[in-house]
Each structure stands twice: as C-alpha cells, then as structure tokens.
Amino acid sequence: MTGNSWHLSRRSINALIAGAAAWPCSGAASSILSTMTLKRLLLSILEKPGSAYMIGLAYLGSLPPDARTADHLTNAIVCAADCDTGTMRSTEALRKQISIQVRKDFAEGAVVIVAGWVLSETEAQLYALAALST
C-alpha cells in the first residue's frame, strides 16, 4: 500500500452529496441535452398539449417578462424536478419525475391559482411551456 491512499472524511462526503444534488441545476444536464431537446421531451409527457394552452396562456400573463420564455420555463421545470440525463432518456421516467415534483409542490404549498384551477407551480410552468410552443 502506498502512502497516497484516499481517505473520505465526513466533510468530503457532504461536499460530494451537495455537488450531486446541485448538478441538475448547474447546467450540466443542459450541456448534454440542448434546451430544445429538453423542451420537446417535457412537452412529450403531456397527453393533450393543446388542452394546456389556455391555462398556460393565463399563467404566462402572471409571470414577469423575463420568466415568460421557453428556455426559462424549461430550465425551471428541469431544475425543480431534479431531472438528470438518466431521467431524460425515457418519457415514462420523465413523466414519473414530474409527477413526483407536482405532488411535492402540493405538499409544500407551492401552488398557483390560474383561471380557477389550483395547480402546482411545476404543472403551471409545463402548461405555460405548452402555450408558448403552440
């Protein structure tokens, strides 16, 4: 054995975990998949994207101008739902991850009221993305 063995301290493990948790928001996932590809994948989980148009349009009206872009919405959804490249390989895996985030939004009170509908923030962002894409 050499004197250069690698020792993992509690601090280095915590740093590793924090880095792994921050990875989806760091742009690493976006660098592998283009924003257009991410947007297309997100829209693919909607059964009827046209049905989301009116609610998405209403939600867009409540957002500040800089948050009304497809890129901003795509990144916000991917980051909030902790989507990594593994999740983005399958529509079913992505649908499941977004569903988990929607339930989490409701549990944490991260909801918005749009046109009389109570939606999670993630749902509303996904519908707004659909409205921008229609």
FENWOLIN-V212102 format. One record per residue. SS is DSSP state (~ for helix, > for strand, _ for the rest). D_LAST is the distance of its C-alpha to the last C-alpha in Angstrom with 1 decimal. Layout:
BEGIN
SS,D_LAST / SS,D_LAST
END
This chain:
BEGIN
_,62.5 / _,61.8 / _,61.8 / _,58.1 / _,56.7 / _,53.3 / _,53.5 / _,50.5 / _,51.2 / ~,49.4 / ~,47.9 / ~,46.6 / ~,45.0 / ~,43.3 / ~,42.0 / ~,40.7 / ~,38.9 / ~,37.5 / ~,36.2 / ~,34.6 / ~,32.9 / ~,31.6 / ~,30.5 / ~,26.8 / ~,26.4 / ~,28.5 / _,26.0 / ~,27.9 / ~,25.0 / ~,22.7 / ~,25.3 / ~,25.5 / _,21.7 / _,19.5 / ~,16.8 / ~,14.2 / ~,16.0 / ~,16.1 / ~,12.4 / ~,12.0 / ~,14.9 / ~,13.7 / ~,10.5 / ~,13.0 / _,15.0 / _,12.7 / _,14.1 / _,11.4 / ~,8.1 / ~,7.2 / ~,10.4 / ~,9.7 / ~,7.3 / ~,10.5 / ~,12.6 / ~,10.4 / ~,10.3 / ~,14.0 / ~,14.7 / ~,13.3 / ~,15.8 / ~,18.6 / _,18.2 / _,20.3 / ~,18.7 / ~,19.4 / ~,17.6 / _,14.2 / _,13.3 / ~,11.5 / ~,15.0 / ~,16.7 / ~,14.7 / ~,15.0 / ~,18.6 / ~,19.3 / ~,18.2 / ~,20.0 / ~,23.0 / ~,23.3 / _,23.2 / _,25.6 / _,23.7 / _,25.9 / _,25.7 / _,27.4 / ~,24.7 / ~,21.9 / ~,23.8 / _,22.9 / ~,19.9 / ~,22.5 / ~,24.1 / ~,20.9 / ~,20.1 / ~,23.7 / ~,23.7 / ~,20.7 / ~,22.4 / ~,25.6 / ~,24.0 / ~,22.6 / ~,26.2 / ~,27.6 / ~,25.6 / ~,26.9 / ~,30.4 / ~,30.4 / _,29.0 / _,25.9 / >,24.0 / >,22.0 / >,22.0 / >,18.7 / _,19.0 / _,22.0 / >,20.6 / >,22.5 / >,20.2 / >,21.2 / ~,20.0 / ~,18.5 / ~,16.6 / ~,15.4 / ~,14.4 / ~,12.5 / ~,10.6 / ~,10.0 / ~,8.8 / ~,6.2 / ~,5.4 / ~,5.7 / ~,3.8 / _,0.0
END
